[in-house]
Amino acid sequence: GATGWAGSALARHIAHTDDIELVSAVSRTHAGGILGNVLGEPRLTGPIFATAGEALELPCDVYFDYTKPDVAKSNVLTALNHGANVVVGTSGLSDADYAGIAAEAEERGRAVLAVGNFALTAVLLMKFAEMAARLIPQWEIIDYASDAKRDAPSGTVRELATRLSRIRESALTVPLEETQGVAETRGARMGGSQVHSVRLPSFVISAEVVFGMTDQRLSIRHDSGSSAEPYVDGALLAIRKVGSFVGLRRGLDSVLDL
């Protein structure tokens, strides 16, 4: 929500923009209050509501979802029904969820931009990994996050696996069904990639894709720190760009000239 770790940083930066106005916010904890009073930023005068449905009763051009995977899809569909374009910053939605969202966005003539990670280094990870996958047929993905993160893998890694699947499936020298020992240690198969999720203290969000060829290996990795600041510029860019198309796009680079 707007008072959480990432949402509050974004809200404070919106307060200092000339072209974006935050008209309402969602926070169950602070419902009934004014966002600026909660965040100590007098420029934010929008009211706080307990649910997205209530907040969307105030007309807006863009709905930005920073919530949880169990409510995010419903929130997105509600926003589309209210005529808003949507930026999704919530992780944990499946490809099936996005298929339904894409259909609704097309029907409504609205846009949904789903971004697993707004940090520039994460955007570059995706692009570089796609380049490598066209040349190297074998890779595996490692997903790192805090021990408190419930969804696995992260939105960053879900997006990465989906994008690599459009290029090809990662080749397996030994098929999974022929694994000797504990097959689960080989990770989960997602969109043709082997994915391994690590949940430990000291991590925030990190993602690594390792490509391998005979006698050579390439690792591409994104690491984020404890601050939400790396995500703000990308989130603002997403808000400004989401009205430039119709339907669903995944990844911040889908609206960038990279």
Contacts in CASP RR format, 6 or more apart in sequence:
PFRMAT RR
TARGET T0000
AUTHOR 0000-0000-0000
METHOD contacts of the structure
MODEL  1
GATGWAGSALARHIAHTDDIELVSAVSRTHAGGILGNVLGEPRLTGPIFA
TAGEALELPCDVYFDYTKPDVAKSNVLTALNHGANVVVGTSGLSDADYAG
IAAEAEERGRAVLAVGNFALTAVLLMKFAEMAARLIPQWEIIDYASDAKR
DAPSGTVRELATRLSRIRESALTVPLEETQGVAETRGARMGGSQVHSVRL
PSFVISAEVVFGMTDQRLSIRHDSGSSAEPYVDGALLAIRKVGSFVGLRR
GLDSVLDL
1 7 0 8 1.000
1 25 0 8 1.000
1 26 0 8 1.000
1 27 0 8 1.000
1 66 0 8 1.000
1 67 0 8 1.000
2 8 0 8 1.000
2 11 0 8 1.000
2 22 0 8 1.000
2 25 0 8 1.000
2 26 0 8 1.000
2 27 0 8 1.000
2 35 0 8 1.000
2 48 0 8 1.000
2 66 0 8 1.000
3 25 0 8 1.000
3 27 0 8 1.000
3 29 0 8 1.000
3 30 0 8 1.000
3 35 0 8 1.000
3 38 0 8 1.000
3 39 0 8 1.000
3 48 0 8 1.000
4 27 0 8 1.000
4 66 0 8 1.000
5 228 0 8 1.000
6 66 0 8 1.000
6 89 0 8 1.000
6 228 0 8 1.000
6 231 0 8 1.000
6 235 0 8 1.000
7 66 0 8 1.000
7 228 0 8 1.000
8 39 0 8 1.000
8 228 0 8 1.000
9 227 0 8 1.000
9 228 0 8 1.000
9 229 0 8 1.000
9 231 0 8 1.000
9 232 0 8 1.000
10 64 0 8 1.000
10 66 0 8 1.000
10 228 0 8 1.000
10 231 0 8 1.000
10 232 0 8 1.000
10 235 0 8 1.000
10 236 0 8 1.000
11 22 0 8 1.000
11 25 0 8 1.000
11 35 0 8 1.000
11 39 0 8 1.000
11 41 0 8 1.000
11 44 0 8 1.000
12 39 0 8 1.000
12 41 0 8 1.000
12 44 0 8 1.000
13 232 0 8 1.000
13 236 0 8 1.000
14 20 0 8 1.000
14 21 0 8 1.000
14 22 0 8 1.000
14 44 0 8 1.000
14 236 0 8 1.000
15 22 0 8 1.000
15 36 0 8 1.000
15 41 0 8 1.000
15 43 0 8 1.000
15 44 0 8 1.000
16 43 0 8 1.000
17 236 0 8 1.000
19 240 0 8 1.000
20 236 0 8 1.000
20 239 0 8 1.000
20 240 0 8 1.000
22 35 0 8 1.000
22 44 0 8 1.000
22 46 0 8 1.000
23 46 0 8 1.000
23 58 0 8 1.000
23 59 0 8 1.000
23 60 0 8 1.000
24 46 0 8 1.000
24 47 0 8 1.000
24 48 0 8 1.000
24 49 0 8 1.000
24 55 0 8 1.000
24 56 0 8 1.000
24 58 0 8 1.000
24 60 0 8 1.000
25 35 0 8 1.000
25 44 0 8 1.000
25 46 0 8 1.000
25 47 0 8 1.000
25 48 0 8 1.000
25 49 0 8 1.000
25 55 0 8 1.000
26 48 0 8 1.000
26 49 0 8 1.000
26 50 0 8 1.000
26 51 0 8 1.000
26 52 0 8 1.000
26 54 0 8 1.000
26 55 0 8 1.000
26 67 0 8 1.000
27 38 0 8 1.000
27 48 0 8 1.000
27 50 0 8 1.000
28 50 0 8 1.000
28 51 0 8 1.000
30 38 0 8 1.000
30 48 0 8 1.000
31 48 0 8 1.000
31 49 0 8 1.000
31 50 0 8 1.000
32 47 0 8 1.000
32 48 0 8 1.000
32 49 0 8 1.000
32 50 0 8 1.000
33 47 0 8 1.000
33 48 0 8 1.000
34 44 0 8 1.000
34 45 0 8 1.000
34 46 0 8 1.000
34 47 0 8 1.000
34 48 0 8 1.000
35 41 0 8 1.000
35 44 0 8 1.000
35 45 0 8 1.000
35 46 0 8 1.000
35 47 0 8 1.000
35 48 0 8 1.000
36 42 0 8 1.000
36 43 0 8 1.000
36 44 0 8 1.000
36 45 0 8 1.000
36 46 0 8 1.000
38 48 0 8 1.000
47 58 0 8 1.000
49 55 0 8 1.000
52 63 0 8 1.000
52 65 0 8 1.000
52 67 0 8 1.000
52 71 0 8 1.000
52 74 0 8 1.000
52 75 0 8 1.000
52 78 0 8 1.000
52 79 0 8 1.000
53 75 0 8 1.000
53 78 0 8 1.000
53 82 0 8 1.000
56 63 0 8 1.000
56 78 0 8 1.000
56 79 0 8 1.000
56 82 0 8 1.000
56 84 0 8 1.000
57 82 0 8 1.000
59 82 0 8 1.000
60 82 0 8 1.000
60 84 0 8 1.000
61 84 0 8 1.000
61 85 0 8 1.000
61 243 0 8 1.000
62 84 0 8 1.000
62 85 0 8 1.000
62 86 0 8 1.000
62 87 0 8 1.000
62 239 0 8 1.000
62 242 0 8 1.000
62 243 0 8 1.000
63 75 0 8 1.000
63 76 0 8 1.000
63 79 0 8 1.000
63 82 0 8 1.000
63 84 0 8 1.000
63 85 0 8 1.000
63 86 0 8 1.000
63 87 0 8 1.000
64 86 0 8 1.000
64 87 0 8 1.000
64 89 0 8 1.000
64 235 0 8 1.000
64 239 0 8 1.000
65 72 0 8 1.000
65 75 0 8 1.000
65 76 0 8 1.000
65 79 0 8 1.000
65 86 0 8 1.000
65 87 0 8 1.000
65 88 0 8 1.000
65 89 0 8 1.000
65 90 0 8 1.000
66 89 0 8 1.000
66 90 0 8 1.000
67 75 0 8 1.000
67 90 0 8 1.000
68 90 0 8 1.000
69 90 0 8 1.000
69 91 0 8 1.000
69 92 0 8 1.000
69 93 0 8 1.000
69 151 0 8 1.000
72 88 0 8 1.000
72 90 0 8 1.000
72 92 0 8 1.000
72 93 0 8 1.000
73 93 0 8 1.000
73 97 0 8 1.000
73 101 0 8 1.000
76 86 0 8 1.000
76 88 0 8 1.000
76 101 0 8 1.000
76 112 0 8 1.000
77 101 0 8 1.000
77 104 0 8 1.000
79 86 0 8 1.000
80 86 0 8 1.000
80 101 0 8 1.000
80 104 0 8 1.000
80 105 0 8 1.000
80 108 0 8 1.000
80 110 0 8 1.000
80 112 0 8 1.000
81 108 0 8 1.000
83 108 0 8 1.000
83 110 0 8 1.000
84 110 0 8 1.000
85 110 0 8 1.000
85 111 0 8 1.000
85 112 0 8 1.000
85 113 0 8 1.000
85 242 0 8 1.000
85 243 0 8 1.000
86 105 0 8 1.000
86 110 0 8 1.000
86 111 0 8 1.000
86 112 0 8 1.000
86 113 0 8 1.000
86 242 0 8 1.000
87 112 0 8 1.000
87 113 0 8 1.000
87 114 0 8 1.000
87 115 0 8 1.000
87 235 0 8 1.000
87 238 0 8 1.000
87 239 0 8 1.000
87 242 0 8 1.000
88 112 0 8 1.000
88 113 0 8 1.000
88 114 0 8 1.000
88 115 0 8 1.000
89 114 0 8 1.000
89 115 0 8 1.000
89 116 0 8 1.000
89 118 0 8 1.000
89 235 0 8 1.000
91 116 0 8 1.000
91 151 0 8 1.000
91 154 0 8 1.000
91 155 0 8 1.000
91 156 0 8 1.000
91 158 0 8 1.000
92 151 0 8 1.000
92 154 0 8 1.000
92 155 0 8 1.000
92 158 0 8 1.000
93 101 0 8 1.000
93 114 0 8 1.000
93 155 0 8 1.000
93 158 0 8 1.000
94 158 0 8 1.000
95 162 0 8 1.000
98 114 0 8 1.000
98 248 0 8 1.000
98 250 0 8 1.000
101 112 0 8 1.000
101 114 0 8 1.000
101 248 0 8 1.000
102 112 0 8 1.000
102 247 0 8 1.000
102 248 0 8 1.000
105 111 0 8 1.000
105 112 0 8 1.000
105 246 0 8 1.000
105 247 0 8 1.000
105 248 0 8 1.000
106 246 0 8 1.000
106 247 0 8 1.000
106 248 0 8 1.000
109 246 0 8 1.000
109 247 0 8 1.000
110 246 0 8 1.000
110 247 0 8 1.000
111 242 0 8 1.000
111 243 0 8 1.000
111 244 0 8 1.000
111 245 0 8 1.000
111 246 0 8 1.000
111 247 0 8 1.000
111 248 0 8 1.000
111 249 0 8 1.000
112 242 0 8 1.000
112 247 0 8 1.000
112 248 0 8 1.000
112 249 0 8 1.000
113 238 0 8 1.000
113 241 0 8 1.000
113 242 0 8 1.000
113 248 0 8 1.000
113 249 0 8 1.000
113 250 0 8 1.000
113 251 0 8 1.000
113 252 0 8 1.000
113 254 0 8 1.000
113 255 0 8 1.000
114 159 0 8 1.000
114 248 0 8 1.000
114 249 0 8 1.000
114 250 0 8 1.000
114 251 0 8 1.000
115 159 0 8 1.000
115 234 0 8 1.000
115 235 0 8 1.000
115 238 0 8 1.000
115 250 0 8 1.000
115 251 0 8 1.000
115 252 0 8 1.000
116 122 0 8 1.000
116 154 0 8 1.000
116 155 0 8 1.000
116 156 0 8 1.000
116 158 0 8 1.000
116 159 0 8 1.000
116 250 0 8 1.000
116 251 0 8 1.000
117 123 0 8 1.000
117 154 0 8 1.000
117 155 0 8 1.000
117 156 0 8 1.000
117 159 0 8 1.000
117 205 0 8 1.000
117 207 0 8 1.000
117 222 0 8 1.000
117 224 0 8 1.000
117 231 0 8 1.000
118 230 0 8 1.000
118 231 0 8 1.000
118 232 0 8 1.000
118 233 0 8 1.000
118 234 0 8 1.000
118 235 0 8 1.000
118 238 0 8 1.000
118 252 0 8 1.000
119 222 0 8 1.000
119 224 0 8 1.000
119 230 0 8 1.000
119 231 0 8 1.000
119 234 0 8 1.000
120 230 0 8 1.000
120 233 0 8 1.000
120 234 0 8 1.000
121 222 0 8 1.000
121 223 0 8 1.000
121 224 0 8 1.000
121 230 0 8 1.000
122 156 0 8 1.000
122 207 0 8 1.000
122 222 0 8 1.000
122 224 0 8 1.000
123 251 0 8 1.000
123 252 0 8 1.000
123 253 0 8 1.000
123 256 0 8 1.000
123 258 0 8 1.000
124 222 0 8 1.000
125 160 0 8 1.000
125 207 0 8 1.000
125 209 0 8 1.000
125 220 0 8 1.000
125 221 0 8 1.000
125 222 0 8 1.000
126 159 0 8 1.000
126 160 0 8 1.000
126 163 0 8 1.000
126 251 0 8 1.000
126 253 0 8 1.000
127 253 0 8 1.000
127 258 0 8 1.000
128 220 0 8 1.000
129 139 0 8 1.000
129 160 0 8 1.000
129 163 0 8 1.000
129 164 0 8 1.000
129 209 0 8 1.000
129 220 0 8 1.000
130 163 0 8 1.000
130 164 0 8 1.000
130 167 0 8 1.000
132 139 0 8 1.000
132 209 0 8 1.000
132 211 0 8 1.000
132 218 0 8 1.000
132 220 0 8 1.000
133 139 0 8 1.000
133 164 0 8 1.000
133 167 0 8 1.000
133 168 0 8 1.000
133 170 0 8 1.000
133 211 0 8 1.000
134 167 0 8 1.000
136 211 0 8 1.000
136 212 0 8 1.000
136 213 0 8 1.000
136 218 0 8 1.000
137 168 0 8 1.000
137 170 0 8 1.000
137 171 0 8 1.000
138 170 0 8 1.000
138 171 0 8 1.000
138 172 0 8 1.000
138 173 0 8 1.000
138 211 0 8 1.000
138 212 0 8 1.000
138 213 0 8 1.000
139 164 0 8 1.000
139 170 0 8 1.000
139 193 0 8 1.000
139 209 0 8 1.000
139 210 0 8 1.000
139 211 0 8 1.000
139 212 0 8 1.000
140 170 0 8 1.000
140 193 0 8 1.000
140 194 0 8 1.000
140 195 0 8 1.000
140 196 0 8 1.000
140 209 0 8 1.000
140 210 0 8 1.000
141 153 0 8 1.000
141 157 0 8 1.000
141 160 0 8 1.000
141 161 0 8 1.000
141 164 0 8 1.000
141 190 0 8 1.000
141 193 0 8 1.000
141 194 0 8 1.000
141 195 0 8 1.000
141 196 0 8 1.000
141 207 0 8 1.000
141 208 0 8 1.000
141 209 0 8 1.000
141 210 0 8 1.000
142 195 0 8 1.000
142 196 0 8 1.000
142 198 0 8 1.000
142 207 0 8 1.000
142 208 0 8 1.000
142 209 0 8 1.000
142 210 0 8 1.000
143 152 0 8 1.000
143 153 0 8 1.000
143 154 0 8 1.000
143 156 0 8 1.000
143 157 0 8 1.000
143 195 0 8 1.000
143 196 0 8 1.000
143 197 0 8 1.000
143 198 0 8 1.000
143 206 0 8 1.000
143 207 0 8 1.000
144 197 0 8 1.000
144 198 0 8 1.000
144 200 0 8 1.000
144 203 0 8 1.000
144 205 0 8 1.000
144 206 0 8 1.000
144 207 0 8 1.000
144 208 0 8 1.000
145 152 0 8 1.000
145 154 0 8 1.000
145 197 0 8 1.000
145 198 0 8 1.000
145 199 0 8 1.000
145 203 0 8 1.000
145 204 0 8 1.000
145 205 0 8 1.000
145 206 0 8 1.000
146 199 0 8 1.000
146 200 0 8 1.000
146 201 0 8 1.000
146 203 0 8 1.000
146 204 0 8 1.000
147 199 0 8 1.000
147 200 0 8 1.000
147 201 0 8 1.000
147 203 0 8 1.000
149 199 0 8 1.000
152 197 0 8 1.000
152 199 0 8 1.000
153 161 0 8 1.000
153 190 0 8 1.000
153 195 0 8 1.000
153 197 0 8 1.000
154 197 0 8 1.000
154 205 0 8 1.000
154 207 0 8 1.000
156 205 0 8 1.000
156 207 0 8 1.000
156 222 0 8 1.000
157 195 0 8 1.000
157 197 0 8 1.000
157 207 0 8 1.000
158 190 0 8 1.000
159 250 0 8 1.000
159 251 0 8 1.000
160 193 0 8 1.000
160 207 0 8 1.000
160 209 0 8 1.000
161 190 0 8 1.000
161 191 0 8 1.000
161 192 0 8 1.000
161 193 0 8 1.000
161 195 0 8 1.000
162 191 0 8 1.000
162 250 0 8 1.000
163 250 0 8 1.000
164 170 0 8 1.000
164 191 0 8 1.000
164 192 0 8 1.000
164 193 0 8 1.000
164 209 0 8 1.000
165 191 0 8 1.000
165 192 0 8 1.000
165 193 0 8 1.000
169 191 0 8 1.000
169 192 0 8 1.000
169 193 0 8 1.000
170 192 0 8 1.000
170 193 0 8 1.000
170 194 0 8 1.000
172 194 0 8 1.000
176 183 0 8 1.000
176 186 0 8 1.000
176 189 0 8 1.000
177 183 0 8 1.000
179 186 0 8 1.000
186 194 0 8 1.000
187 194 0 8 1.000
187 195 0 8 1.000
187 196 0 8 1.000
188 194 0 8 1.000
188 195 0 8 1.000
188 196 0 8 1.000
188 197 0 8 1.000
189 195 0 8 1.000
204 224 0 8 1.000
204 225 0 8 1.000
204 226 0 8 1.000
205 224 0 8 1.000
206 221 0 8 1.000
206 222 0 8 1.000
206 223 0 8 1.000
206 224 0 8 1.000
207 221 0 8 1.000
207 222 0 8 1.000
208 219 0 8 1.000
208 220 0 8 1.000
208 221 0 8 1.000
208 222 0 8 1.000
209 219 0 8 1.000
209 220 0 8 1.000
209 221 0 8 1.000
210 217 0 8 1.000
210 218 0 8 1.000
210 219 0 8 1.000
211 217 0 8 1.000
211 218 0 8 1.000
211 219 0 8 1.000
211 220 0 8 1.000
212 218 0 8 1.000
224 230 0 8 1.000
234 252 0 8 1.000
237 252 0 8 1.000
237 255 0 8 1.000
237 256 0 8 1.000
238 252 0 8 1.000
238 255 0 8 1.000
241 255 0 8 1.000
242 255 0 8 1.000
244 255 0 8 1.000
245 255 0 8 1.000
249 255 0 8 1.000
END
